Amino acid sequence: MSNAELEQLRSRLDEINSELLALISERAAIVRDIGAVKEKQGVPKFDPEREKKMLDKLVAENKGPFTESTIRTLFKQIFKASLDLQSTEHKKSLLVSRKTRKEDTVILLPGDVVVGGSASVMVAGPCSIESEQQTRAVAAALQKAGVRVMRGGAFKPRTSPYDFQGLGMDGLRILREAADEYGLLTISEIVDPAHIEPSLDYVDIIQIGARNMQNFELLKAAGEVNKPVLLKRGLAATMEEFLHAAEYIMSRGNTQVMLIERGIRTYEKWTRNTLDISAVPILKQESHLPVLVDVTHSTGRKDILIPCAKAALAAGADGIMVEVHPDPATALSDAAQQLNFDEFNTFFDEVKASGLYRQ
C-alpha cells in the first residue's frame, strides 16, 4: 500500500470519527430531552428493559467485523455516558447547589438578625410550649443571655400517640406574645400544610421537622410563602435526600431556606442519635444554604452539649440550636435533655469563649 493510499484511508477515518462524534452528540441531546420529560413525569431515568431492547436490536443488525460481545460493550458505554449526562446536568440545575450559586446565601431576619455569613446564631427555647408562664420565663432568660431567636414547639409529632402533642395554634399565640414582650424572633414547627398560612402571624421562621423532611405537600406549601424555613434532616436521610427536600421548597419560589443537622439514627445507644459532624462541611460545600446544628436532639445528653456545639462551629456551622426549660424535670417532652437557665448560661458562655462563635 502506497503512502498516498494510507493517507487517503486515514483521511476517511478522520471524517468517520467526526461523523460519529456528531451522531453521538445528537444522541446525547435527545437523551437529555427524554430525561427532562421523565423528570416531569416522575419516572426513573434508567429503563433496563428499554436498554435491553436497543442492544438486542443492534446485535441483530450487526454485520461484523465486531463480535456480538463487542457491540454490546461499545453501546453499553454510550448508554452509560448518556445516563451520566442526565444525572450530572440535573445536579447542576438544582437551586440548592453550590454550582448554581457560588456565594453563600445570607438570610436577613427582622431586627437585623442574620443567619449565614460572618455571624453565628443561637436558637434556644423549650421543646414544647406548655403555658404562658413557662414561655415567658424562657423568653426573659434568653433575652438576658443575649439570644435573639426563640424556638418552641406548638405542634409536636411524637413517637407515641399518647404523648403530649402540643397546644397547637394556642401554643403559637403564646410563643408570639412572649417573644414580642422580650424582643425575640420566633421559630416553631408546622406539621400540616393547612397550618402554614395561619402560622405566618405567629412565627418568624417556619420549622419543618425531621419526621416531615419528606412530607412533600408540606414542603411545597412552605415554598409558596414569603417566610424563612428551617429544614431539619430526617432520621435516616442521606444528604442528597436532604438537599432534594430543600429543593422542593426553593422550586416553589421561597429561597429563604436554612438546613439543620439534628443527628441520624444509627445502632449507637449512648446518645439519642448520632451527630453527623461531617454533614456540616459537606452541606456547606455542596450547597450555598446556611447550615445549623441541633445539639440537643442529636445527642440527647446535656453533659456533651458544649463540646458538640464547639465541634459543629469548628466544622463551619452557621448556628446552634439547643433546648431550654425553666424546670426540665417537669417538662412535658424531652425532659432529660433540656437545659435549665443556669446550665444554658454556662453552655452559651463557654461556646462564646471558645472563639468559634462568630459575634
MIZANU-958875 format. One record per residue (C-alpha): residue in three letters; x, y, z. Coordinates in Angstrom, 3 decimals, always signed. Each point is the difference from the previous one (the first is absolute). Last residue first. Layout:
N
<pt type="ALA" u="X" v="Y" w="Z"/>
...
//
This chain:
359
<pt type="GLN" u="-20.231" v="+37.565" w="+67.094"/>
<pt type="ARG" u="+1.450" v="-3.117" w="-1.648"/>
<pt type="TYR" u="-0.141" v="-2.926" w="+2.420"/>
<pt type="LEU" u="+3.283" v="-1.873" w="-0.460"/>
<pt type="GLY" u="+1.939" v="+2.171" w="+2.464"/>
<pt type="SER" u="-0.503" v="-2.613" w="+2.695"/>
<pt type="ALA" u="-1.286" v="+2.679" w="+2.382"/>
<pt type="LYS" u="-3.271" v="+0.192" w="-1.925"/>
<pt type="VAL" u="-0.641" v="-3.727" w="+0.404"/>
<pt type="GLU" u="+1.016" v="+0.171" w="+3.647"/>
<pt type="ASP" u="-2.368" v="+2.884" w="+0.741"/>
<pt type="PHE" u="-2.878" v="-1.657" w="-1.863"/>
<pt type="PHE" u="+0.310" v="-3.286" w="+1.914"/>
<pt type="THR" u="+0.465" v="+1.699" w="+3.377"/>
<pt type="ASN" u="-3.044" v="+2.176" w="-0.642"/>
<pt type="PHE" u="-1.938" v="-3.067" w="-1.158"/>
<pt type="GLU" u="+0.844" v="-1.957" w="+3.127"/>
<pt type="ASP" u="-1.099" v="+2.912" w="+2.180"/>
<pt type="PHE" u="-3.270" v="+0.307" w="-1.903"/>
<pt type="ASN" u="-0.883" v="-3.690" w="+0.011"/>
<pt type="LEU" u="+1.179" v="-2.110" w="-2.916"/>
<pt type="GLN" u="-2.239" v="-2.511" w="-1.772"/>
<pt type="GLN" u="+1.149" v="-3.592" w="-0.602"/>
<pt type="ALA" u="-1.752" v="-2.010" w="+2.689"/>
<pt type="ALA" u="-3.411" v="+1.670" w="-0.266"/>
<pt type="ASP" u="-0.411" v="-0.499" w="-3.755"/>
<pt type="SER" u="-3.755" v="+0.623" w="+0.222"/>
<pt type="LEU" u="-2.479" v="+1.153" w="+2.672"/>
<pt type="ALA" u="+2.783" v="+1.657" w="+1.980"/>
<pt type="THR" u="-0.094" v="-0.552" w="+3.772"/>
<pt type="ALA" u="+3.654" v="-1.029" w="+0.400"/>
<pt type="PRO" u="+1.052" v="+2.701" w="-2.468"/>
<pt type="ASP" u="-1.028" v="+2.840" w="+2.337"/>
<pt type="PRO" u="+0.253" v="+3.399" w="-1.695"/>
<pt type="HIS" u="+0.630" v="-1.647" w="-3.409"/>
<pt type="VAL" u="+2.689" v="+0.401" w="-2.676"/>
<pt type="GLU" u="+0.565" v="-2.035" w="-3.181"/>
<pt type="VAL" u="+2.988" v="+0.651" w="-2.260"/>
<pt type="MET" u="+0.492" v="+1.140" w="-3.600"/>
<pt type="ILE" u="+3.413" v="+1.091" w="-1.264"/>
<pt type="GLY" u="+1.029" v="+2.238" w="-2.859"/>
<pt type="ASP" u="+1.862" v="+0.528" w="-3.245"/>
<pt type="ALA" u="+1.761" v="-3.367" w="+0.193"/>
<pt type="GLY" u="+3.544" v="-0.067" w="-1.414"/>
<pt type="ALA" u="+1.562" v="-3.172" w="+1.430"/>
<pt type="ALA" u="+1.397" v="+2.029" w="+2.908"/>
<pt type="LEU" u="-3.538" v="+1.171" w="+0.737"/>
<pt type="ALA" u="-1.271" v="-3.579" w="+0.147"/>
<pt type="ALA" u="+2.949" v="-1.130" w="+2.115"/>
<pt type="LYS" u="-0.597" v="+2.824" w="+2.455"/>
<pt type="ALA" u="-3.673" v="-0.950" w="+0.283"/>
<pt type="CYS" u="+0.988" v="-3.644" w="+0.545"/>
<pt type="PRO" u="+2.515" v="+0.971" w="+2.675"/>
<pt type="ILE" u="-2.664" v="+2.053" w="+1.849"/>
<pt type="LEU" u="-2.909" v="-2.421" w="-0.374"/>
<pt type="ILE" u="+1.881" v="-2.969" w="+1.473"/>
<pt type="ASP" u="-1.417" v="-0.139" w="+3.543"/>
<pt type="LYS" u="-3.510" v="+1.015" w="-1.047"/>
<pt type="ARG" u="-0.539" v="-3.236" w="-1.879"/>
<pt type="GLY" u="-2.686" v="-0.557" w="-2.648"/>
<pt type="THR" u="+2.813" v="+0.099" w="-2.566"/>
<pt type="SER" u="-1.518" v="+0.985" w="-3.344"/>
<pt type="HIS" u="-3.188" v="+1.365" w="+1.522"/>
<pt type="THR" u="+1.802" v="+2.475" w="+2.263"/>
<pt type="VAL" u="+2.939" v="+0.931" w="-2.233"/>
<pt type="ASP" u="-2.203" v="+1.323" w="-2.792"/>
<pt type="VAL" u="+2.534" v="+1.092" w="-2.627"/>
<pt type="LEU" u="-0.414" v="+2.846" w="-2.491"/>
<pt type="VAL" u="+0.831" v="+0.259" w="-3.705"/>
<pt type="PRO" u="-0.585" v="+3.091" w="-2.151"/>
<pt type="LEU" u="-0.717" v="-0.771" w="-3.678"/>
<pt type="HIS" u="+2.662" v="+0.146" w="-2.739"/>
<pt type="SER" u="-0.012" v="-3.764" w="-0.534"/>
<pt type="GLU" u="+2.522" v="-2.731" w="-0.823"/>
<pt type="GLN" u="+2.888" v="+1.394" w="+2.045"/>
<pt type="LYS" u="-2.045" v="+1.287" w="+2.918"/>
<pt type="LEU" u="-1.943" v="-3.274" w="+0.021"/>
<pt type="ILE" u="+3.261" v="-1.950" w="+0.026"/>
<pt type="PRO" u="+1.529" v="+2.206" w="+2.690"/>
<pt type="VAL" u="-3.013" v="-0.493" w="+2.302"/>
<pt type="ALA" u="-0.845" v="-3.614" w="-0.833"/>
<pt type="SER" u="+3.362" v="-1.159" w="+1.348"/>
<pt type="ILE" u="-1.230" v="+0.880" w="+3.497"/>
<pt type="ASP" u="-2.622" v="-2.736" w="-0.218"/>
<pt type="LEU" u="-1.351" v="+0.034" w="+3.545"/>
<pt type="THR" u="-1.160" v="-3.540" w="+0.722"/>
<pt type="ASN" u="-3.402" v="-0.199" w="+1.663"/>
<pt type="ARG" u="-1.191" v="-0.203" w="+3.601"/>
<pt type="THR" u="+3.546" v="-0.696" w="+1.132"/>
<pt type="TRP" u="+1.408" v="-3.036" w="+1.811"/>
<pt type="LYS" u="-2.143" v="-2.344" w="-2.100"/>
<pt type="GLU" u="+1.888" v="-0.037" w="-3.321"/>
<pt type="TYR" u="-1.557" v="-2.190" w="-2.741"/>
<pt type="THR" u="-0.597" v="+3.053" w="-2.190"/>
<pt type="ARG" u="-2.746" v="+2.606" w="-0.342"/>
<pt type="ILE" u="+1.128" v="+3.380" w="-1.267"/>
<pt type="GLY" u="+0.796" v="+3.193" w="+1.871"/>
<pt type="ARG" u="-1.618" v="+3.402" w="-0.123"/>
<pt type="GLU" u="+1.726" v="+1.622" w="-2.987"/>
<pt type="ILE" u="-1.814" v="+3.207" w="-0.883"/>
<pt type="LEU" u="-0.454" v="+1.562" w="-3.417"/>
<pt type="MET" u="-1.178" v="+3.551" w="-0.608"/>
<pt type="VAL" u="-2.273" v="+1.084" w="-2.852"/>
<pt type="GLN" u="-0.952" v="+3.528" w="-1.052"/>
<pt type="THR" u="-0.239" v="-0.784" w="-3.731"/>
<pt type="ASN" u="-3.791" v="-0.360" w="-0.030"/>
<pt type="GLY" u="-1.103" v="-0.222" w="-3.643"/>
<pt type="ARG" u="-1.648" v="-3.414" w="-0.299"/>
<pt type="SER" u="+3.259" v="-1.632" w="-1.123"/>
<pt type="MET" u="+1.605" v="+1.292" w="+3.187"/>
<pt type="ILE" u="-2.216" v="-2.103" w="+2.263"/>
<pt type="TYR" u="+0.296" v="-3.204" w="-2.033"/>
<pt type="GLU" u="+3.740" v="+0.654" w="-0.333"/>
<pt type="ALA" u="+0.332" v="-0.131" w="+3.781"/>
<pt type="ALA" u="-1.359" v="-3.557" w="-0.135"/>
<pt type="HIS" u="+2.509" v="-0.722" w="-2.776"/>
<pt type="LEU" u="+2.752" v="+1.237" w="+2.285"/>
<pt type="PHE" u="-1.001" v="-2.415" w="+2.754"/>
<pt type="GLU" u="-0.357" v="-2.904" w="-2.434"/>
<pt type="GLU" u="+3.571" v="+0.657" w="-1.173"/>
<pt type="MET" u="+1.158" v="+0.275" w="+3.609"/>
<pt type="THR" u="-1.413" v="-3.452" w="+0.663"/>
<pt type="ALA" u="-3.059" v="-0.197" w="+2.187"/>
<pt type="ALA" u="-0.346" v="-2.411" w="+2.904"/>
<pt type="LEU" u="-1.416" v="+2.231" w="+2.732"/>
<pt type="GLY" u="-0.853" v="+2.770" w="-2.441"/>
<pt type="ARG" u="+2.039" v="+3.183" w="-0.258"/>
<pt type="LYS" u="-1.761" v="+3.065" w="+1.362"/>
<pt type="LEU" u="-1.168" v="+2.831" w="-2.241"/>
<pt type="LEU" u="-0.081" v="+3.540" w="+1.375"/>
<pt type="VAL" u="-2.244" v="+2.112" w="-2.225"/>
<pt type="PRO" u="+0.023" v="+3.773" w="-0.459"/>
<pt type="LYS" u="-3.405" v="+1.536" w="-0.883"/>
<pt type="ASN" u="-1.327" v="+1.272" w="-3.301"/>
<pt type="VAL" u="-2.418" v="-2.845" w="-0.641"/>
<pt type="GLU" u="-0.230" v="-2.530" w="-2.856"/>
<pt type="GLY" u="+2.978" v="-2.125" w="+0.975"/>
<pt type="ALA" u="-1.505" v="-0.855" w="+3.363"/>
<pt type="ALA" u="-3.025" v="-1.453" w="-1.820"/>
<pt type="LYS" u="+2.259" v="-2.048" w="-2.273"/>
<pt type="LEU" u="+1.945" v="-1.378" w="+2.960"/>
<pt type="LEU" u="-3.242" v="-0.907" w="+1.777"/>
<pt type="GLU" u="-1.250" v="-1.807" w="-3.112"/>
<pt type="PHE" u="+3.334" v="-1.796" w="-0.219"/>
<pt type="ASN" u="+0.019" v="-1.371" w="+3.518"/>
<pt type="GLN" u="+3.567" v="-1.175" w="-0.552"/>
<pt type="MET" u="+1.599" v="+1.945" w="+2.844"/>
<pt type="ASN" u="-3.136" v="-0.531" w="+2.078"/>
<pt type="ARG" u="+1.456" v="-2.313" w="+2.640"/>
<pt type="ALA" u="+3.079" v="+2.217" w="+0.271"/>
<pt type="GLY" u="-1.986" v="+3.152" w="+0.619"/>
<pt type="ILE" u="-0.984" v="+2.852" w="-2.283"/>
<pt type="GLN" u="+0.529" v="+3.267" w="+1.843"/>
<pt type="ILE" u="-1.633" v="+3.183" w="-1.206"/>
<pt type="ILE" u="+1.924" v="+3.121" w="+1.009"/>
<pt type="ASP" u="-1.484" v="+3.291" w="+1.175"/>
<pt type="VAL" u="-2.950" v="-1.794" w="+1.544"/>
<pt type="TYR" u="-3.335" v="+1.282" w="+1.280"/>
<pt type="ASP" u="-1.716" v="+1.904" w="-2.821"/>
<pt type="LEU" u="+1.247" v="-2.525" w="-2.566"/>
<pt type="SER" u="-1.506" v="-2.923" w="+1.896"/>
<pt type="PRO" u="-3.449" v="+0.304" w="-1.604"/>
<pt type="GLU" u="+1.573" v="-0.373" w="-3.485"/>
<pt type="ILE" u="+2.092" v="-3.078" w="+0.794"/>
<pt type="HIS" u="-2.663" v="-1.830" w="+2.020"/>
<pt type="ALA" u="-1.685" v="-1.634" w="-3.000"/>
<pt type="PRO" u="+3.328" v="-1.538" w="-1.028"/>
<pt type="ASP" u="+0.015" v="-1.913" w="+3.311"/>
<pt type="VAL" u="+3.084" v="-0.559" w="+2.178"/>
<pt type="ILE" u="+1.181" v="+3.518" w="+0.835"/>
<pt type="GLU" u="+2.994" v="+0.212" w="+2.320"/>
<pt type="SER" u="+0.718" v="+3.225" w="+1.822"/>
<pt type="ILE" u="+2.437" v="+2.903" w="-0.261"/>
<pt type="THR" u="-0.486" v="+3.364" w="+1.630"/>
<pt type="LEU" u="+1.962" v="+3.252" w="+0.115"/>
<pt type="LEU" u="+0.611" v="+1.705" w="+3.317"/>
<pt type="GLY" u="-0.704" v="+3.449" w="+1.374"/>
<pt type="TYR" u="-0.971" v="-1.023" w="+3.516"/>
<pt type="GLU" u="-3.732" v="+0.740" w="-0.123"/>
<pt type="ASP" u="-0.175" v="-0.914" w="-3.668"/>
<pt type="ALA" u="+1.503" v="-3.418" w="+0.706"/>
<pt type="ALA" u="-2.456" v="-0.690" w="+2.809"/>
<pt type="GLU" u="-2.971" v="+0.995" w="-2.154"/>
<pt type="ARG" u="+1.187" v="-2.007" w="-2.982"/>
<pt type="LEU" u="+0.658" v="-3.171" w="+2.011"/>
<pt type="ILE" u="-3.397" v="+0.198" w="+1.705"/>
<pt type="ARG" u="-1.722" v="+0.448" w="-3.380"/>
<pt type="LEU" u="+1.942" v="-2.932" w="-1.471"/>
<pt type="GLY" u="-1.034" v="-2.180" w="+2.926"/>
<pt type="ASP" u="-3.640" v="+0.957" w="-0.459"/>
<pt type="MET" u="+0.373" v="-1.047" w="-3.649"/>
<pt type="GLY" u="+0.985" v="-3.512" w="+1.058"/>
<pt type="LEU" u="+0.409" v="-0.659" w="+3.718"/>
<pt type="GLY" u="+2.449" v="-2.885" w="-0.404"/>
<pt type="GLN" u="-0.336" v="-3.722" w="-0.660"/>
<pt type="PHE" u="+0.749" v="-1.288" w="+3.501"/>
<pt type="ASP" u="+0.551" v="-3.751" w="-0.247"/>
<pt type="TYR" u="-2.826" v="-2.483" w="-0.648"/>
<pt type="PRO" u="+0.540" v="-0.172" w="-3.769"/>
<pt type="SER" u="+3.520" v="-1.311" w="+0.712"/>
<pt type="THR" u="+2.904" v="+1.046" w="-2.222"/>
<pt type="ARG" u="-0.962" v="+3.638" w="+0.309"/>
<pt type="PRO" u="-0.850" v="+2.634" w="-2.598"/>
<pt type="LYS" u="-0.197" v="+3.122" w="+2.197"/>
<pt type="PHE" u="-1.895" v="+3.020" w="-1.289"/>
<pt type="ALA" u="+0.686" v="+3.008" w="+2.239"/>
<pt type="GLY" u="+3.742" v="-0.522" w="+0.377"/>
<pt type="GLY" u="+2.132" v="+2.915" w="+1.131"/>
<pt type="ARG" u="+3.054" v="+1.703" w="-1.420"/>
<pt type="MET" u="+1.219" v="+3.446" w="+0.988"/>
<pt type="VAL" u="+2.333" v="+2.114" w="-2.159"/>
<pt type="ARG" u="+1.913" v="+3.030" w="+1.346"/>
<pt type="VAL" u="+2.094" v="-1.474" w="+2.824"/>
<pt type="GLY" u="+1.865" v="+2.559" w="+2.100"/>
<pt type="ALA" u="-0.052" v="-1.879" w="+3.299"/>
<pt type="LYS" u="-2.543" v="+2.415" w="+1.506"/>
<pt type="GLN" u="-2.233" v="-0.412" w="-3.038"/>
<pt type="LEU" u="+0.204" v="-3.769" w="+0.337"/>
<pt type="ALA" u="-0.926" v="+0.066" w="+3.680"/>
<pt type="ALA" u="-2.992" v="+2.281" w="-0.604"/>
<pt type="ALA" u="-1.242" v="-2.165" w="-2.880"/>
<pt type="VAL" u="+0.339" v="-3.149" w="+2.113"/>
<pt type="ALA" u="-2.064" v="+1.504" w="+2.831"/>
<pt type="ARG" u="-2.588" v="+1.285" w="-2.468"/>
<pt type="THR" u="-0.396" v="-3.496" w="-1.468"/>
<pt type="GLN" u="-0.427" v="-1.711" w="+3.370"/>
<pt type="GLN" u="-2.537" v="+2.557" w="+1.222"/>
<pt type="GLU" u="-2.005" v="-0.060" w="-3.227"/>
<pt type="SER" u="-0.223" v="-3.781" w="+0.096"/>
<pt type="GLU" u="+1.413" v="-3.179" w="-1.545"/>
<pt type="ILE" u="+1.791" v="+1.116" w="-3.169"/>
<pt type="SER" u="+2.018" v="-3.096" w="-0.782"/>
<pt type="CYS" u="+3.711" v="-0.719" w="-0.495"/>
<pt type="PRO" u="+0.779" v="+3.210" w="+1.827"/>
<pt type="GLY" u="+2.210" v="+2.746" w="-1.358"/>
<pt type="ALA" u="+3.244" v="+0.733" w="-1.767"/>
<pt type="VAL" u="+1.329" v="+1.080" w="-3.394"/>
<pt type="MET" u="+3.523" v="+1.413" w="+0.083"/>
<pt type="VAL" u="+1.211" v="+1.684" w="-3.184"/>
<pt type="SER" u="+3.545" v="+0.315" w="-1.304"/>
<pt type="ALA" u="+1.244" v="+3.020" w="-1.934"/>
<pt type="SER" u="+2.089" v="+0.473" w="-3.174"/>
<pt type="GLY" u="-2.387" v="-1.365" w="-2.598"/>
<pt type="GLY" u="-2.959" v="-2.144" w="+0.945"/>
<pt type="VAL" u="-3.015" v="+0.916" w="+2.056"/>
<pt type="VAL" u="-0.316" v="+3.736" w="+0.680"/>
<pt type="VAL" u="-2.135" v="+1.774" w="+2.580"/>
<pt type="ASP" u="-0.560" v="+3.576" w="-1.154"/>
<pt type="GLY" u="-3.155" v="+0.357" w="+2.152"/>
<pt type="PRO" u="-2.019" v="-2.062" w="-2.444"/>
<pt type="LEU" u="+1.978" v="-2.801" w="-1.691"/>
<pt type="LEU" u="+2.664" v="+0.330" w="-2.683"/>
<pt type="ILE" u="+0.942" v="-3.328" w="-1.581"/>
<pt type="VAL" u="+3.470" v="-0.292" w="-1.515"/>
<pt type="THR" u="+0.421" v="-2.432" w="-2.887"/>
<pt type="ASP" u="+3.657" v="-0.751" w="-0.583"/>
<pt type="GLU" u="+1.502" v="+0.985" w="-3.357"/>
<pt type="LYS" u="+0.500" v="-2.487" w="-2.828"/>
<pt type="ARG" u="-3.637" v="-0.502" w="-0.990"/>
<pt type="THR" u="-0.919" v="-2.705" w="-2.510"/>
<pt type="LYS" u="+3.113" v="-2.088" w="+0.585"/>
<pt type="ARG" u="-0.456" v="+0.396" w="+3.765"/>
<pt type="SER" u="-3.243" v="-1.888" w="-0.489"/>
<pt type="VAL" u="-3.263" v="+0.911" w="+1.725"/>
<pt type="LEU" u="-1.596" v="+1.165" w="-3.266"/>
<pt type="LEU" u="+0.763" v="-3.340" w="-1.598"/>
<pt type="SER" u="+1.007" v="+0.382" w="-3.664"/>
<pt type="LYS" u="+3.485" v="-1.421" w="+0.409"/>
<pt type="LYS" u="-1.372" v="-3.208" w="+1.478"/>
<pt type="HIS" u="-2.384" v="-0.467" w="-2.931"/>
<pt type="GLU" u="+2.859" v="+0.569" w="-2.438"/>
<pt type="THR" u="+2.122" v="-2.623" w="+1.723"/>
<pt type="SER" u="-2.800" v="-2.581" w="+0.203"/>
<pt type="GLN" u="-0.982" v="+0.346" w="-3.652"/>
<pt type="LEU" u="+3.626" v="-0.078" w="-1.125"/>
<pt type="ASP" u="+0.577" v="-3.179" w="+2.017"/>
<pt type="LEU" u="-2.893" v="-1.607" w="-1.908"/>
<pt type="SER" u="+1.584" v="+1.014" w="-3.309"/>
<pt type="ALA" u="+3.404" v="-1.341" w="+1.038"/>
<pt type="LYS" u="-1.612" v="-3.265" w="+1.095"/>
<pt type="PHE" u="-1.788" v="-0.443" w="-3.329"/>
<pt type="ILE" u="+3.222" v="+0.654" w="-1.938"/>
<pt type="GLN" u="+1.876" v="-2.459" w="+2.207"/>
<pt type="LYS" u="-2.749" v="-2.595" w="-0.464"/>
<pt type="PHE" u="+0.310" v="+0.640" w="-3.733"/>
<pt type="LEU" u="+3.626" v="-1.050" w="-0.156"/>
<pt type="THR" u="-0.376" v="-2.994" w="+2.330"/>
<pt type="ARG" u="-3.052" v="-1.402" w="-1.815"/>
<pt type="ILE" u="+1.688" v="+0.377" w="-3.374"/>
<pt type="THR" u="+3.155" v="-1.682" w="+1.330"/>
<pt type="SER" u="-1.961" v="-2.974" w="+1.335"/>
<pt type="GLU" u="-1.836" v="-0.470" w="-3.296"/>
<pt type="THR" u="+3.349" v="-0.068" w="-1.822"/>
<pt type="PHE" u="+1.253" v="+2.912" w="-2.068"/>
<pt type="PRO" u="+0.758" v="-0.675" w="-3.687"/>
<pt type="GLY" u="-2.895" v="-0.236" w="-0.359"/>
<pt type="LYS" u="-3.511" v="+0.186" w="-1.469"/>
<pt type="ASN" u="-1.728" v="+1.188" w="+3.201"/>
<pt type="GLU" u="-3.723" v="+0.608" w="-0.455"/>
<pt type="ALA" u="-1.024" v="-2.721" w="+2.494"/>
<pt type="VAL" u="+2.559" v="+1.302" w="+2.499"/>
<pt type="LEU" u="-1.405" v="+3.526" w="-0.356"/>
<pt type="LYS" u="-3.575" v="-1.187" w="+0.580"/>
<pt type="ASP" u="+1.025" v="-2.031" w="+3.063"/>
<pt type="LEU" u="+1.808" v="+3.043" w="+1.405"/>
<pt type="MET" u="-3.006" v="+2.285" w="-0.516"/>
<pt type="LYS" u="-2.400" v="-2.531" w="+1.553"/>
<pt type="LYS" u="+2.285" v="-0.477" w="+3.020"/>
<pt type="GLU" u="+0.260" v="+3.757" w="+0.540"/>
<pt type="ARG" u="-3.797" v="+0.376" w="-0.066"/>
<pt type="GLU" u="-0.406" v="-2.789" w="+2.531"/>
<pt type="PRO" u="+2.657" v="+1.536" w="+2.254"/>
<pt type="ASP" u="-1.754" v="+3.406" w="+0.119"/>
<pt type="PHE" u="+2.239" v="+2.506" w="+1.766"/>
<pt type="LYS" u="-1.491" v="+3.477" w="+0.392"/>
<pt type="PRO" u="-2.501" v="-1.097" w="+2.624"/>
<pt type="VAL" u="-3.500" v="+1.525" w="-0.258"/>
<pt type="GLY" u="-1.185" v="+3.269" w="+1.542"/>
<pt type="GLN" u="-1.858" v="+1.126" w="-3.122"/>
<pt type="LYS" u="+1.801" v="+3.345" w="-0.026"/>
<pt type="GLU" u="+3.361" v="-1.725" w="+0.485"/>
<pt type="LYS" u="-0.863" v="-2.524" w="-2.710"/>
<pt type="VAL" u="-0.574" v="+2.845" w="-2.471"/>
<pt type="ALA" u="+3.306" v="+1.627" w="+0.970"/>
<pt type="GLY" u="+1.800" v="-3.340" w="-0.356"/>
<pt type="ILE" u="-1.440" v="-0.501" w="-3.485"/>
<pt type="ASP" u="+1.337" v="+3.432" w="-0.968"/>
<pt type="ARG" u="+3.443" v="-0.932" w="+1.336"/>
<pt type="VAL" u="-0.126" v="-3.301" w="-1.913"/>
<pt type="ILE" u="-0.784" v="+1.955" w="-3.182"/>
<pt type="ALA" u="+2.955" v="+2.317" w="+0.576"/>
<pt type="ALA" u="+2.253" v="-2.987" w="+0.696"/>
<pt type="ARG" u="-1.057" v="-1.640" w="-3.285"/>
<pt type="GLU" u="+0.910" v="+3.180" w="-1.897"/>
<pt type="SER" u="+3.368" v="+0.002" w="+1.724"/>
<pt type="ILE" u="+0.530" v="-3.660" w="-0.896"/>
<pt type="LEU" u="-0.970" v="+0.767" w="-3.610"/>
<pt type="ALA" u="+2.376" v="+2.970" w="-0.218"/>
<pt type="LEU" u="+2.814" v="-1.996" w="+1.582"/>
<pt type="LEU" u="-0.630" v="-2.897" w="-2.393"/>
<pt type="GLU" u="+0.111" v="+2.361" w="-3.004"/>
<pt type="SER" u="+3.241" v="+1.518" w="+1.248"/>
<pt type="ASN" u="+1.515" v="-3.455" w="+0.473"/>
<pt type="ILE" u="-1.240" v="-0.988" w="-3.474"/>
<pt type="GLU" u="+1.762" v="+3.005" w="-1.534"/>
<pt type="ASP" u="+3.206" v="-0.814" w="+1.863"/>
<pt type="LEU" u="-0.176" v="-3.586" w="-1.267"/>
<pt type="ARG" u="-0.445" v="+1.296" w="-3.575"/>
<pt type="SER" u="+3.166" v="+2.062" w="+0.404"/>
<pt type="ARG" u="+1.828" v="-3.011" w="+1.384"/>
<pt type="LEU" u="-1.081" v="-2.062" w="-2.990"/>
<pt type="GLN" u="+1.220" v="+2.689" w="-2.418"/>
<pt type="GLU" u="+3.263" v="+0.341" w="+1.920"/>
<pt type="LEU" u="+0.599" v="-3.728" w="-0.339"/>
<pt type="GLU" u="-0.810" v="+0.078" w="-3.733"/>
<pt type="ALA" u="+2.464" v="+2.853" w="-0.551"/>
<pt type="ASN" u="+2.673" v="-1.775" w="+2.039"/>
<pt type="SER" u="-0.299" v="-2.992" w="-2.329"/>
<pt type="MET" u="-1.414" v="-3.354" w="+1.051"/>
//
